[in-house]
């Protein structure tokens, strides 16, 4: 069965380098690894492509909608390619994980992440796979919503290619070895 790998984020240049768009950055890296590029798929309101990763066919996609309403495009792309929600992998930013860490899980709550809430609602289940990319907590009393819409700091940008590569490796590990094996590998990294 084909898997669907979705990178959450917001459309437009103003959001391109923000913490909220790290999921999209990871999907772009996976497309590069699969020697393909995302293109507009009007029927599903996504930029998507198919690729061979971890020895199998996979659909890569990025909603062309804002984060908070990304569920419709995710659901449409899954239906278009006949992908069961259990085979959907969503890559997203996570405030509750230290910057640069990658964590994997199936299902669970949205933890205040409106993109995840909308995806769960549109798929009619929260039981899809998640690749959680740590962006850390906002400094001081900064509003978390404002923090995720800000660009990465200069120090973070230096490490960002490695973070994106690690998250892409995690997706490939899930695709090739399954969730438990991938969790053992990525959750025990120093």
C-alpha positions as CSV (number, residue, x, y, z in Angstrom):
1,X,0.0,0.0,0.0
2,X,1.2,3.5,-0.8
3,X,2.0,5.8,2.1
4,X,1.1,9.5,2.1
5,X,3.7,11.8,3.6
6,X,2.4,15.3,4.4
7,X,4.5,18.3,5.5
8,X,2.4,20.9,7.3
9,X,3.0,24.6,7.0
10,X,1.7,27.9,5.6
11,X,1.8,29.0,2.0
12,X,3.7,32.0,0.7
13,X,7.2,33.4,0.9
14,X,6.5,35.2,4.2
15,X,6.2,31.9,6.0
16,X,8.9,29.9,4.1
17,X,11.6,30.0,6.7
18,X,9.5,29.9,9.8
19,X,9.3,27.2,12.5
20,X,5.7,26.4,11.5
21,X,6.9,25.4,8.1
22,X,9.5,22.8,9.1
23,X,7.2,20.0,8.0
24,X,7.1,21.4,4.5
25,X,10.9,21.7,4.5
26,X,11.2,18.0,5.3
27,X,8.9,17.0,2.5
28,X,11.0,19.1,0.1
29,X,14.0,17.2,1.3
30,X,12.3,13.9,0.7
31,X,11.3,15.0,-2.8
32,X,14.9,15.9,-3.5
33,X,16.0,12.4,-2.2
34,X,13.4,10.8,-4.5
35,X,14.8,12.8,-7.5
36,X,11.4,14.5,-8.0
37,X,9.7,17.9,-7.3
38,X,6.4,18.9,-5.9
39,X,3.9,20.4,-8.4
40,X,0.5,21.9,-8.0
41,X,-2.4,19.3,-7.9
42,X,-5.5,21.5,-8.2
43,X,-8.0,18.8,-7.4
44,X,-6.6,18.3,-3.9
45,X,-5.3,21.8,-3.3
46,X,-1.8,20.5,-2.6
47,X,1.6,20.5,-4.1
48,X,2.5,16.9,-4.5
49,X,4.5,14.2,-6.2
50,X,5.1,10.5,-6.1
51,X,8.6,9.1,-5.3
52,X,10.4,5.9,-4.4
53,X,11.7,6.1,-0.8
54,X,12.8,3.2,1.4
55,X,12.2,0.8,-1.4
56,X,8.6,1.7,-2.0
57,X,6.2,4.1,-3.7
58,X,5.1,7.1,-1.6
59,X,3.1,10.2,-2.2
60,X,4.6,13.4,-0.9
61,X,2.4,16.4,-0.3
62,X,2.2,19.9,1.1
63,X,-1.2,21.6,1.5
64,X,-1.6,24.9,-0.3
65,X,-3.9,26.1,2.5
66,X,-3.0,27.7,5.8
67,X,-2.0,25.4,8.6
68,X,-5.3,25.7,10.5
69,X,-7.3,24.4,7.5
70,X,-4.9,21.9,6.1
71,X,-7.1,18.9,6.9
72,X,-9.2,19.2,3.7
73,X,-6.2,19.1,1.3
74,X,-4.7,16.2,3.3
75,X,-8.0,14.2,3.2
76,X,-8.5,15.0,-0.5
77,X,-5.0,13.8,-1.4
78,X,-5.4,10.6,0.7
79,X,-8.7,9.9,-1.1
80,X,-7.3,10.7,-4.5
81,X,-4.5,8.2,-4.1
82,X,-6.7,5.7,-2.1
83,X,-4.4,5.9,1.0
84,X,-6.0,4.7,4.3
85,X,-5.5,7.2,7.2
86,X,-3.4,4.6,9.0
87,X,-0.8,5.1,6.1
88,X,-0.7,8.8,6.4
89,X,2.4,10.3,7.9
90,X,2.2,14.0,9.0
91,X,5.4,16.0,9.6
92,X,4.9,19.0,11.9
93,X,6.6,21.4,14.3
94,X,6.3,20.7,18.0
95,X,6.9,23.2,20.8
96,X,7.1,20.6,23.5
97,X,10.2,19.0,22.0
98,X,13.7,20.6,22.3
99,X,14.9,22.2,19.1
100,X,16.4,19.7,16.7
101,X,14.9,16.6,18.3
102,X,12.7,14.3,16.3
103,X,10.0,12.1,17.8
104,X,7.6,9.6,16.2
105,X,4.2,8.4,17.3
106,X,0.8,7.2,16.1
107,X,-2.3,9.0,17.1
108,X,-2.8,11.0,20.2
109,X,-4.1,14.5,20.9
110,X,-3.3,17.6,19.0
111,X,-1.5,19.4,21.9
112,X,-2.9,22.7,20.8
113,X,-1.6,22.3,17.3
114,X,-4.5,23.5,15.1
115,X,-3.1,21.9,11.9
116,X,-3.2,18.5,13.6
117,X,-6.7,19.1,14.9
118,X,-7.9,19.9,11.4
119,X,-6.2,16.9,9.9
120,X,-7.7,14.6,12.5
121,X,-11.1,16.1,11.9
122,X,-10.8,15.7,8.1
123,X,-9.5,12.1,8.2
124,X,-12.1,11.3,10.8
125,X,-9.4,9.8,13.1
126,X,-6.4,11.0,15.1
127,X,-4.7,7.6,14.4
128,X,-2.3,8.7,11.7
129,X,1.5,8.7,12.1
130,X,3.3,11.8,13.2
131,X,6.9,12.9,12.8
132,X,7.3,15.6,15.4
133,X,10.1,18.1,14.7
134,X,11.2,20.0,17.9
135,X,11.3,23.8,17.6
136,X,11.6,24.4,21.3
137,X,9.6,26.7,23.6
138,X,9.3,30.4,23.0
139,X,11.5,32.6,25.1
140,X,10.1,34.4,28.1
141,X,6.4,35.1,27.8
142,X,6.3,35.2,24.0
143,X,3.0,33.9,22.6
144,X,3.5,30.4,21.1
145,X,1.4,31.3,18.1
146,X,3.7,34.3,17.4
147,X,6.9,32.2,18.0
148,X,6.1,29.5,15.4
149,X,5.5,32.2,12.8
150,X,8.9,33.7,13.3
151,X,12.0,32.6,11.3
152,X,14.5,30.4,12.9
153,X,17.3,32.2,14.8
154,X,20.8,32.5,13.2
155,X,22.1,29.8,15.5
156,X,19.1,27.5,14.7
157,X,19.5,28.1,10.9
158,X,23.1,26.8,11.1
159,X,21.7,23.5,12.5
160,X,18.5,23.4,10.4
161,X,19.9,21.4,7.5
162,X,20.8,18.6,9.9
163,X,17.4,18.8,11.7
164,X,15.6,18.5,8.3
165,X,17.9,15.6,7.3
166,X,17.2,13.8,10.6
167,X,13.5,14.2,10.2
168,X,13.7,13.0,6.6
169,X,15.7,10.0,7.8
170,X,13.0,9.3,10.4
171,X,10.3,9.3,7.7
172,X,12.4,6.8,5.6
173,X,13.0,4.7,8.7
174,X,9.2,4.5,9.4
175,X,8.5,3.6,5.7
176,X,11.3,1.0,5.6
177,X,11.4,-0.5,9.0
178,X,8.1,0.4,10.7
179,X,7.2,2.7,13.5
180,X,8.7,0.7,16.5
181,X,12.1,0.2,14.9
182,X,12.2,3.9,13.9
183,X,11.2,5.0,17.4
184,X,14.0,2.9,18.9
185,X,16.5,4.5,16.5
186,X,15.4,8.2,16.8
187,X,14.2,8.3,20.4
188,X,17.5,7.1,21.8
189,X,19.7,9.6,19.9
190,X,21.8,11.7,22.2
